[in-house]
Amino acid sequence: MASTDAGSRPGGEVTVEGLIDDIGRGAAELSPGEPAALYAGVARLAASVDRLRRVARTARDAAADDNHGYGEPGVGPPELALPEAAFAALTETHRRAVLVHCYRMTGSYDDAEDLVRETFLRAWRARDTFRAGASVRTWLYRIATNACLDLLRRTARRPHDYEPLPGTSGHAGEPPARVTWLQPYPDDELPEADQDPGVPYGTLELPLLVALQHLPPRQRAALILRDVLGLSPGETAETLDLTPVSVDGALRRARPALRDLLPDGRTRESPETEAAVLARYTAAVAALDLAALGGLLADDVLFTAPPNPSWRRGRDDVLAFLRPGMDAASPAFPGHWRHLPARANGQPAAGGYLRRPGTNVHRAQALDVLRVEGGRIVEITSFEPHLLPAFGLPLRL
């Protein structure tokens, strides 16, 4: 977490006092003058209040569980003798890192948020297992990993391939993998450590997330702990309750399997190129300009919309699928679109808002995440809109 985060001490540690002070300063600095400045100030204040709310919720949950294993409320082991509020602030310092870890493990933002809360509650209950001088983050990773593995055992989710839909065309070539629980992740929520392109498998791009979901849970965990988070073989083995030899075996199977699942020859575009393509994409949809949209699509573009079964591959088939929704004379015309730009999983994205005929409000309809290569869109993944607030986007315009 960056050291400039609100309510943080130098080095990134969150404190309750720092958050409260920051909220006080932010409220005092608000002025009903320039609308843009007022909006920016309120947004910063809301972010600080949201962080304090999370700290308070964690402290509340810890207090409700305060007698777990101890004779007196608020008294923990000497290694981590923290009151609930201080413990909650400590965990908030590492919240983003734990959230990203749980997201990599599950592919679901909703599940990851639930698992973060479960992790912090488990950490409070297991605070006597924390060794003085050890890394709090590594300790939390261990607890979070096991919470994820418990979820994956309960759900037994497995990816499968998309199937042709009855009465439709546009399913040329090999069907892509269908991960019904896949959700996007907002780039603004990424800790600095998770924005290093030099880390093997360190990105959160959707093709990697899909590939990870194919690995058995313990292989997935071993690969993430060793190759992404950089835990030692001993730490990884302790986390997974395996021997170091078993961890090495899991990695020998996981690494080539993951490489085989990833697309070949991924070429990263510059942020400027991606932003330009995104702007042209949203402008074409807003103008109902199917020809302009077609000019942006690669020949073998892939369109999916998890968790729905719809998928199309190839420019002509994608355009045929989209044509009724971009033809104002069509009986199937849903209305007019507006988009707000975003970033998801290290890729350009846009929140899509639809104004239906006869109404004057644009309501959230989708979050489109684009993969751009060679200046063309090679993949569109259209997600349901309920996560737009996590991207700082409203649900209506």
N, C-alpha and C positions, 0 to 999 in steps of 0.2 A: 504494500500500500504506500502511496506517495506520502512523503513527509509533510506535504502541504494540505493534507486532508483536514477538514474541519474537525475541531475537537481533539486533534492529535498532538502529542508531544513530538519534538524532533526525533526522527527515527520511526515514526508511524504509530506509536502506541496510543491507543484511544483512552481517554479518561472521562469519567462522568463530569467532573468539574470543568474540563475543557469544552465538552459539548454544551453544557449549560451556559458557560461564558460566551461561547461562540454564538449561541442563539440570542443571548442578550444583546451582543454587539450588532448582530445582523438586524434585529428588530429596531434597535435605536438608529441604525443607518438608513432605514427605509424612508423614502420621500415620495410623495405623490406627484413628483414632477414629470420628468421624461418617462413616457410609458415603457420604453424598452429597458431603461435602467431599473425601473420599478419591478418589471417582470423578472429581470435577472436577479435582483436582490431577493425577491420572494422565492424564486426557485432555489437559490442557495440556502435560504432559511428553511425551506421545506425539506431539503436534503439533510440538514443538521437535525431537524426535528425527527425525521424518519430514523436516523441513526440512533438518536436518544430513545425513541420508541422501541427499537429493537433491543437496546441495552436494558431498558426497563422491563421488557417482556421476558428476556432471559433471566434477569434478576428475580422477577416474580415467580417464574417457573422453578428456579432454584430454591427460592424461599418456601414454596409449596412442598418441595421435596427435601427440606432442610434437615429433617431428622433421619434421613436415610443413612444408617450406619454410624451415627454419632450420638452421643449422649446429650449434648447441649446444642441448641440452634446456633448457627453461625460459627461453630468451632470446627475447623477442619484439621488435617494433618499438618505438622510443622513445615513440610516442604511447600505447601500451597495454602497457608492459612489466610484465606481471603474471605471477606464478607461477600454477600451475593452481588452487590452493585459493582464491586471491584472485579470480581470474577467475570461478570457480564461485560465489563469494559475490556477486559483482557481478551475474551473470546471475540468481541467485535473487531479488535485489531486484526484478527485472522479470518474474519468472516468471508471476505471475498475469495481468499485462497482456498478455503474449505468448500465454498460454493462451487468454484470452478472444478475442483477435484470430484465432487459428487456429480456434477454435470457430465464430466468425461466418463465417469463410471456408468451413468444411467442414460445419457442422451436426452434427458428431460429436465427442463428448467423448473417445472412445478415440483417434480420429485426431489430435485437438488435442494430447493428451498426447504421442503419438509425435512430432508435429511440433515440439513444444517442445524435446524432446531433440535432434532433428535440427537445429533452429535454433541451439542452443547449441554443438553440435559444429561446424557451419558457421561460427559466429561465431569460435570458437577458431582455425579454420583460416584465416579471413579477417581476423584481428586487425590485420594491417598495413594494411587499408583504412580503419580507424577514424581519423578526423581529430581531433587534439587540440582540445578545446573544443566538439566537436559533441555532440549528444544521444545518449547510449547507447541510450535507449529507441527513438528514431527509427531508429537504425542496426539495432537488433534487429528492429523492425517490417519494415524493408526485407528483411532476411534471411528472416524468417518468412513474409512474403508470397510470396517466390519459392519457398520450400519448399512452401507450400500450392499454388501454381500448378503446380509439378512433380507433386504428388500428383494434382491434378485432371486434368492432362493424361493421367496414366497410367491413371486409373480411368474417365474419361469418363462420370461418373455424371450422369444427368438425371432429374428428377422426372417422374412420369406420373400419370394419374388412377387412382383405385381403380376396380375393375371389379366388377360384380355377381358374387356367388358362386353357383355352381350349387346349386339346391335350397334357396335362402334367399330371404327377403323382407327388407324393411327398408332398401331402397336408394332411397328417394324423393329427388327433387330432383337437383341437379347433384352428381356425385361429387367429393369433395375431392381435393386433390393428395396423392399417395402418395410420401413421401420415405423409402425403406426404411432409410437409414443415419441418420436423425434420432435423436438422443439428448438427454436432459435435461442441464442444467447447474446445479450447486448454487449457490444464492445466497450461501452462506458463502464461496465461492471468488472472489466478485466484488471487484475492487479498487474503492476509493471512486470513482475517476474514471468507472467504468462503472455507477454507481448514480444518475446525474444524469438525471432525466426530461426535462430541457430540451434534451438533445442529440438532434438529428434522427436517427432510426433507432438511437438509442443503447441501447434496451432489448434484452433477450434473449428477449422473449416468443416463444412457439413460432410464432404466425402470421407474425411477422417473419422468423424463421429459415427457415421454409418458403418464404416469398416470396424471400428472398435466394438460395436454392438454385436458383431458376428463372433467375437472371441468368447470362449467360456469365461465366466466371471473371474475365476482365480487367475487365469492367464492374463486377462485384461488388467486386473489389479496389479499383478507382478510387473507387467510392462509399464504401466503408468507410474508405479512407485519407483522403479529403477531408471527408466529411460526418460521420463518427463520430470519427475520430482527429484531425482538424483539421490534417493535413499540408498544406503549401503546394502550389500547382500544380507548382512546380519539383521539390519533394521527391517528389510523387506520380509525376511523369513519370520522374524518375530511378529510382525503385523499380521501375516497370513497364517500363523501357526504351522509353518512348514519348516523343513530343513533347508539349509542353503543349497544342497544338491537338488532338492525338489524345485526350488525357485529357479535354478539354472535350467532345469529341464523344461519348466513352464515357459521360460523366455526363449529357449531354442525352438519351441513350437510356435509361440506367439509372434515372434518377429517376422519370419518368412510368411506366415499366414496373413499378417497385416499388410505386408508389402504386396502380396498377390491381390488383395482386395482393393488397393488404392488405384485411382486412375493413373494412366501412364502420362509422362511428360508434362506435368503441371507447370504452367508458365504464369508467374505472378505479374499482374499488371500494376502500374503505378497508381497510387490513390487518385491522382488527377484524371487518369484515363477512366478509372472506374466511376468517378463522380460524373464525368462527362457522359458516359454511357447511361448511367442511371438517370441523369437529367433528360436525355433524349428519350429514354424509355417512358418516363412518367409524362413527358410532354405529348408523346404519340398516343398514349392511352387517353389522356385528358381531351385531346383533339379528335378522338375516334378515328385516328389515321392508321389504318391497318397496313398500308404500304410502307409508311415510315417505321412501324414496328417490325415488319418483315425484314427491312434493311438492317436491323440491329441483330437479328437472330442468326446463329451459326446454322449450317446445313443440317447438322445432327443434334440440334438443341433438344434438351430433355425438359419436360414440364411434369412436375408432381405436386401434390397438394396433401401432405399428410395431415390427419390420419385417413383422409378419403381415398377410395380406390382409383380415382381418376389419374391417368398418366398418358402422356403423348410424347412421341419422339420424332424429330424431323421438322424443319421449318414449315412445310406445307401442312402437315397434320396439326401442328400447334396452332397455326393461323386459322385452320378450318374449325378447330375447337373454340377459338376465341372470337371468331367472326360474328356470331349472333349477339354477343355481348358488346360489340363495338359498332353495331348497325342500328341507328336510331329508328329505322323503319321496320326493324324485325319485331315480331310479336314477343320474342324472347329478350328484347332489350331491357336490361335491368335498371339503367339510369346512367348518370354522369359521374365521372371519377375525379377525385383530387388525391394527391399523394404528398406525404411529408418524408424527407430523406432520413435515413438512419444507417447504422452499421451493425451487422449481426455476424458473429462467427468469423470476423476478419474479412467480411465480404460486404459489398454495397447492398443496401436494403431500402425498402420504402413501405411506409404504412399507407394502405389504400382505403379511401373513404368514398362511399357510394351515396349519391343523392338520387333517390328513386323518383320517378315521374310524379309530379303533383306535390312534392315536398320541397322544403328549403333547407334541410339539414343534411349534412354529409355524415353518415354513421360508419364507424370502423367496420371493415369487411375482410381485410387480409393484411398480412405482412409478407411481402414478396422479397425473397433473398436471391440475389443474382450471382452467378459465377461467370466472370468475364475472362476471356482469353483471346488474344489477337484483336482486341477492340470489338469483339462480338460476344453476345450472350450465349453461353454454351449450356446453361442450366438455369431454370427458374423453379424455385421451391416456394410454394405459396402456403403460408401457415394461417391458421385461424387467428383472429385478432385479439383474443383476451389478454395476451402478454404485452400489448402495445404500451401500457403504463410503465412496464419495466424498461422500455426504451425511451422513456420521457415523452411519449406521445399520448394525446388524448384519445378517448373513445368516440368522440363526436366533434365536428367542426361547426 
